[in-house]
């Protein structure tokens, strides 16, 4: 298991309708707030659903 932090970039299995599959983590907790790196859309997704839908099973990195 890994730790999601604010500012991390994650890649999801399904693409957003704008064509991007990369998201920035804005808030963590039971629900995770994500911002699409393509169009800027912000979504709130349950943590368990996010962990299942990560491509490669790990975050890409981002803020250090």
C-alpha positions as CSV (number, residue, x, y, z in Angstrom):
1,X,0.0,0.0,0.0
2,X,1.2,3.5,-0.7
3,X,0.3,7.0,0.7
4,X,-1.5,9.5,-1.4
5,X,-0.5,13.1,-0.7
6,X,-1.8,16.4,-1.8
7,X,-0.1,17.5,-5.0
8,X,0.5,13.9,-6.3
9,X,-0.3,13.0,-9.8
10,X,-2.2,9.8,-10.5
11,X,-3.2,8.0,-13.7
12,X,-6.5,6.3,-13.9
13,X,-7.5,3.3,-16.0
14,X,-10.4,5.1,-17.7
15,X,-9.9,8.4,-19.6
16,X,-11.9,11.5,-18.8
17,X,-14.1,12.7,-21.6
18,X,-11.6,15.5,-22.4
19,X,-9.0,12.8,-23.3
20,X,-6.7,13.1,-20.2
21,X,-6.1,10.2,-17.8
22,X,-3.9,12.1,-15.4
23,X,-5.3,13.7,-12.3
24,X,-3.8,15.9,-9.5
25,X,-4.7,15.0,-5.8
26,X,-6.2,18.1,-4.1
27,X,-7.5,16.5,-0.9
28,X,-7.1,13.2,0.8
29,X,-9.2,11.3,3.4
30,X,-12.0,8.8,3.1
31,X,-13.0,10.7,-0.1
32,X,-10.3,12.0,-2.4
33,X,-10.7,15.2,-4.4
34,X,-9.1,15.1,-7.9
35,X,-8.5,17.7,-10.5
36,X,-8.2,16.7,-14.2
37,X,-4.9,17.8,-15.7
38,X,-6.5,18.2,-19.1
39,X,-9.6,20.4,-18.5
40,X,-9.4,21.3,-14.8
41,X,-12.6,19.5,-13.8
42,X,-12.7,18.7,-10.1
43,X,-14.3,15.4,-8.8
44,X,-14.7,13.7,-5.4
45,X,-14.2,9.9,-5.4
46,X,-14.3,7.4,-2.6
47,X,-10.7,6.3,-1.6
48,X,-11.4,2.6,-2.2
49,X,-12.8,3.2,-5.7
50,X,-9.7,5.4,-6.5
51,X,-7.3,2.7,-5.3
52,X,-9.0,0.1,-7.5
53,X,-9.0,2.4,-10.6
54,X,-5.3,3.5,-10.5
55,X,-3.4,2.5,-13.6
56,X,-0.3,0.6,-12.5
57,X,-1.4,0.6,-8.9
58,X,0.7,3.6,-7.8
59,X,0.8,7.4,-8.0
60,X,3.1,9.1,-10.6
61,X,4.7,11.4,-8.0
62,X,4.2,15.2,-8.2
63,X,4.8,17.4,-5.2
64,X,7.8,16.6,-3.1
